[in-house]
Amino acid sequence: MELRHLRYFTAVVQWSGYREASRRIHVAQPAISQTVGDLEQELGVKLFWRAKRIAQLTPEGELFYAEAVRTLAQAEAAVDTARRAAKGEIGRLSIGFIGSATYVFLPALIRLQGKVPGRETDAPGTQPIATGSGFQSGTDRHRIHADPHG
């Protein structure tokens, strides 16, 4: 099953038929019919009762429709999250530094956090003696980076 199957199915429901769905999503009506038919075959259930130019949801189709709408919304949210992370709008900002360096950049870091609410900022200070070992082990980061998983 592909998202395309769900998009075509939900379009038929939203626009009360194959013809209007075809017109609205700019896909040929036979392609929509074939895709919805493939979806029904894959699921093993009829999603619509068809009579002339009317497609009415079956009880199974009604339940499936609610889930399909949620699935498409979640897929769109995932795409949005990936794009926002790529732009640095969300994620984790980690900055390693020596304690005395905070006087220079800490005020700017606080202002940055207020401007980018979707990003978590982590700035653990280190003692000068620990900086070398932390840098070598990877526990201290002496660069700014955005971690979308953070």
Secondary structure as a PSIPRED ss2 file (coil, helix, strand):
# PSIPRED VFORMAT (PSIPRED V4.0)

   1 M C   1.000  0.000  0.000
   2 E C   1.000  0.000  0.000
   3 L H   0.000  1.000  0.000
   4 R H   0.000  1.000  0.000
   5 H H   0.000  1.000  0.000
   6 L H   0.000  1.000  0.000
   7 R H   0.000  1.000  0.000
   8 Y H   0.000  1.000  0.000
   9 F H   0.000  1.000  0.000
  10 T H   0.000  1.000  0.000
  11 A H   0.000  1.000  0.000
  12 V H   0.000  1.000  0.000
  13 V H   0.000  1.000  0.000
  14 Q H   0.000  1.000  0.000
  15 W C   1.000  0.000  0.000
  16 S C   1.000  0.000  0.000
  17 G C   1.000  0.000  0.000
  18 Y H   0.000  1.000  0.000
  19 R H   0.000  1.000  0.000
  20 E H   0.000  1.000  0.000
  21 A H   0.000  1.000  0.000
  22 S H   0.000  1.000  0.000
  23 R H   0.000  1.000  0.000
  24 R H   0.000  1.000  0.000
  25 I H   0.000  1.000  0.000
  26 H C   1.000  0.000  0.000
  27 V C   1.000  0.000  0.000
  28 A C   1.000  0.000  0.000
  29 Q H   0.000  1.000  0.000
  30 P H   0.000  1.000  0.000
  31 A H   0.000  1.000  0.000
  32 I H   0.000  1.000  0.000
  33 S H   0.000  1.000  0.000
  34 Q H   0.000  1.000  0.000
  35 T H   0.000  1.000  0.000
  36 V H   0.000  1.000  0.000
  37 G H   0.000  1.000  0.000
  38 D H   0.000  1.000  0.000
  39 L H   0.000  1.000  0.000
  40 E H   0.000  1.000  0.000
  41 Q H   0.000  1.000  0.000
  42 E H   0.000  1.000  0.000
  43 L H   0.000  1.000  0.000
  44 G C   1.000  0.000  0.000
  45 V C   1.000  0.000  0.000
  46 K C   1.000  0.000  0.000
  47 L C   1.000  0.000  0.000
  48 F E   0.000  0.000  1.000
  49 W E   0.000  0.000  1.000
  50 R E   0.000  0.000  1.000
  51 A E   0.000  0.000  1.000
  52 K C   1.000  0.000  0.000
  53 R C   1.000  0.000  0.000
  54 I E   0.000  0.000  1.000
  55 A E   0.000  0.000  1.000
  56 Q E   0.000  0.000  1.000
  57 L E   0.000  0.000  1.000
  58 T C   1.000  0.000  0.000
  59 P H   0.000  1.000  0.000
  60 E H   0.000  1.000  0.000
  61 G H   0.000  1.000  0.000
  62 E H   0.000  1.000  0.000
  63 L H   0.000  1.000  0.000
  64 F H   0.000  1.000  0.000
  65 Y H   0.000  1.000  0.000
  66 A H   0.000  1.000  0.000
  67 E H   0.000  1.000  0.000
  68 A H   0.000  1.000  0.000
  69 V H   0.000  1.000  0.000
  70 R H   0.000  1.000  0.000
  71 T H   0.000  1.000  0.000
  72 L H   0.000  1.000  0.000
  73 A H   0.000  1.000  0.000
  74 Q H   0.000  1.000  0.000
  75 A H   0.000  1.000  0.000
  76 E H   0.000  1.000  0.000
  77 A H   0.000  1.000  0.000
  78 A H   0.000  1.000  0.000
  79 V H   0.000  1.000  0.000
  80 D H   0.000  1.000  0.000
  81 T H   0.000  1.000  0.000
  82 A H   0.000  1.000  0.000
  83 R H   0.000  1.000  0.000
  84 R H   0.000  1.000  0.000
  85 A H   0.000  1.000  0.000
  86 A H   0.000  1.000  0.000
  87 K C   1.000  0.000  0.000
  88 G C   1.000  0.000  0.000
  89 E C   1.000  0.000  0.000
  90 I C   1.000  0.000  0.000
  91 G E   0.000  0.000  1.000
  92 R E   0.000  0.000  1.000
  93 L E   0.000  0.000  1.000
  94 S E   0.000  0.000  1.000
  95 I C   1.000  0.000  0.000
  96 G C   1.000  0.000  0.000
  97 F E   0.000  0.000  1.000
  98 I E   0.000  0.000  1.000
  99 G H   0.000  1.000  0.000
 100 S H   0.000  1.000  0.000
 101 A H   0.000  1.000  0.000
 102 T H   0.000  1.000  0.000
 103 Y H   0.000  1.000  0.000
 104 V H   0.000  1.000  0.000
 105 F H   0.000  1.000  0.000
 106 L H   0.000  1.000  0.000
 107 P H   0.000  1.000  0.000
 108 A H   0.000  1.000  0.000
 109 L H   0.000  1.000  0.000
 110 I H   0.000  1.000  0.000
 111 R H   0.000  1.000  0.000
 112 L H   0.000  1.000  0.000
 113 Q H   0.000  1.000  0.000
 114 G H   0.000  1.000  0.000
 115 K H   0.000  1.000  0.000
 116 V C   1.000  0.000  0.000
 117 P C   1.000  0.000  0.000
 118 G C   1.000  0.000  0.000
 119 R E   0.000  0.000  1.000
 120 E E   0.000  0.000  1.000
 121 T E   0.000  0.000  1.000
 122 D E   0.000  0.000  1.000
 123 A C   1.000  0.000  0.000
 124 P C   1.000  0.000  0.000
 125 G E   0.000  0.000  1.000
 126 T E   0.000  0.000  1.000
 127 Q C   1.000  0.000  0.000
 128 P H   0.000  1.000  0.000
 129 I H   0.000  1.000  0.000
 130 A H   0.000  1.000  0.000
 131 T H   0.000  1.000  0.000
 132 G H   0.000  1.000  0.000
 133 S H   0.000  1.000  0.000
 134 G H   0.000  1.000  0.000
 135 F H   0.000  1.000  0.000
 136 Q H   0.000  1.000  0.000
 137 S H   0.000  1.000  0.000
 138 G C   1.000  0.000  0.000
 139 T C   1.000  0.000  0.000
 140 D C   1.000  0.000  0.000
 141 R C   1.000  0.000  0.000
 142 H C   1.000  0.000  0.000
 143 R C   1.000  0.000  0.000
 144 I C   1.000  0.000  0.000
 145 H E   0.000  0.000  1.000
 146 A E   0.000  0.000  1.000
 147 D E   0.000  0.000  1.000
 148 P C   1.000  0.000  0.000
 149 H C   1.000  0.000  0.000
 150 G C   1.000  0.000  0.000
